[in-house]
Amino acid sequence: MADTQQVDEGTDAKQAARAGRKAAKLAKEINAFAKTHGGAEAHVAYIGQGGTRIVLVGEDDAWGDLVAPTYAVAEQAVEKAGVTVHEAFDGEFAAKVKTGPYEWTRMAGIQVGGPSNG
């Protein structure tokens, strides 16, 4: 029984280390976005088995997103980056997001009969 427990603990430690490295990499990307756009705020949203989305909104109204493998990794990343995290993507925070022709074309292209993305 002790052998099994030791293997489990080793696997857990490796997974925790991997998650920590991923969170650090995401935090670095968040900081780069914030530096480019005069600061940033974030919203963290679980998207299912695909992971967790971190939506970033810059002070210049630019936006982008990153995907973390788990909600815990996403939370760790935004905490390491030191950005303000909003509980909901609504109100003044959502109003900061400015979409351009590219986004509208992509959204319309998803619909049957919408313009192509090419």
C-alpha positions as CSV (number, residue, x, y, z in Angstrom):
1,M,0.0,0.0,0.0
2,A,2.8,2.4,0.8
3,D,4.3,2.0,-2.7
4,T,1.0,3.0,-4.3
5,Q,0.7,6.1,-2.1
6,Q,4.2,7.2,-2.9
7,V,3.5,6.9,-6.7
8,D,0.3,8.9,-6.2
9,E,2.1,11.6,-4.3
10,G,4.8,11.8,-7.0
11,T,2.2,12.1,-9.7
12,D,0.3,14.8,-7.8
13,A,3.6,16.8,-7.3
14,K,4.4,16.6,-11.0
15,Q,0.9,17.7,-11.9
16,A,1.1,20.6,-9.5
17,A,4.5,21.6,-10.9
18,R,3.1,21.5,-14.4
19,A,0.1,23.6,-13.4
20,G,2.4,26.1,-11.8
21,R,4.5,26.4,-14.9
22,K,1.4,26.9,-17.1
23,A,0.1,29.5,-14.7
24,A,3.4,31.4,-14.8
25,K,3.5,31.3,-18.6
26,L,-0.1,32.6,-18.8
27,A,0.7,35.3,-16.3
28,K,3.7,36.4,-18.5
29,E,1.3,36.6,-21.5
30,I,-1.2,38.6,-19.5
31,N,1.5,41.0,-18.4
32,A,2.7,41.4,-22.0
33,F,-0.9,42.2,-23.1
34,A,-1.3,44.7,-20.2
35,K,2.0,46.4,-21.1
36,T,1.0,46.7,-24.7
37,H,-2.5,48.1,-23.9
38,G,-1.8,50.4,-21.0
39,G,-3.1,47.9,-18.4
40,A,-5.6,45.2,-18.4
41,E,-8.6,43.8,-16.5
42,A,-9.8,40.2,-16.8
43,H,-12.8,37.9,-16.5
44,V,-12.3,34.1,-15.9
45,A,-14.9,31.8,-17.4
46,Y,-15.1,28.0,-17.4
47,I,-15.7,26.7,-21.0
48,G,-16.1,23.0,-20.3
49,Q,-13.7,20.3,-21.1
50,G,-11.7,22.7,-23.2
51,G,-10.6,24.5,-20.1
52,T,-11.1,28.0,-18.8
53,R,-11.0,31.2,-20.8
54,I,-9.3,34.3,-19.5
55,V,-10.8,37.4,-21.3
56,L,-8.5,40.4,-21.1
57,V,-9.6,44.0,-21.8
58,G,-6.9,46.6,-22.1
59,E,-7.2,50.3,-21.1
60,D,-7.2,51.2,-24.8
61,D,-10.4,49.0,-25.3
62,A,-8.4,46.3,-27.1
63,W,-9.3,42.8,-26.0
64,G,-8.0,39.3,-26.3
65,D,-8.3,35.9,-24.6
66,L,-6.2,33.0,-23.4
67,V,-7.3,29.5,-22.5
68,A,-6.0,27.7,-19.4
69,P,-6.4,24.0,-18.9
70,T,-8.3,24.4,-15.7
71,Y,-10.1,27.0,-13.7
72,A,-7.5,26.8,-10.9
73,V,-4.7,27.5,-13.3
74,A,-6.5,30.5,-14.7
75,E,-7.1,31.9,-11.3
76,Q,-3.5,31.4,-10.4
77,A,-2.4,33.1,-13.6
78,V,-4.5,36.2,-13.1
79,E,-3.4,36.4,-9.5
80,K,0.3,36.2,-10.5
81,A,-0.3,38.8,-13.1
82,G,-1.9,41.1,-10.6
83,V,-4.8,42.3,-12.9
84,T,-8.2,43.2,-11.7
85,V,-10.6,40.3,-12.1
86,H,-14.3,40.9,-12.7
87,E,-16.9,38.3,-11.5
88,A,-19.2,38.9,-14.4
89,F,-18.6,40.1,-18.0
90,D,-21.2,42.9,-18.0
91,G,-21.8,46.5,-17.3
92,E,-18.9,49.0,-17.7
93,F,-16.4,46.2,-18.1
94,A,-18.2,44.7,-21.1
95,A,-18.8,48.1,-22.6
96,K,-15.0,48.7,-22.8
97,V,-14.7,46.0,-25.5
98,K,-14.7,47.4,-29.0
99,T,-15.2,45.0,-31.9
100,G,-14.1,45.8,-35.4
101,P,-14.9,44.5,-38.9
102,Y,-12.8,41.4,-38.3
103,E,-14.9,40.2,-35.4
104,W,-18.2,41.1,-37.1
105,T,-17.2,39.1,-40.2
106,R,-16.1,36.1,-38.1
107,M,-19.4,36.2,-36.1
108,A,-21.4,36.5,-39.3
109,G,-19.4,33.8,-41.0
110,I,-20.4,31.3,-38.4
111,Q,-24.0,31.7,-39.3
112,V,-25.4,29.8,-42.3
113,G,-25.1,32.0,-45.4
114,G,-22.9,34.5,-43.6
115,P,-19.9,36.1,-45.3
116,S,-16.8,33.9,-45.7
117,N,-13.7,34.5,-43.6
118,G,-11.4,34.4,-46.5
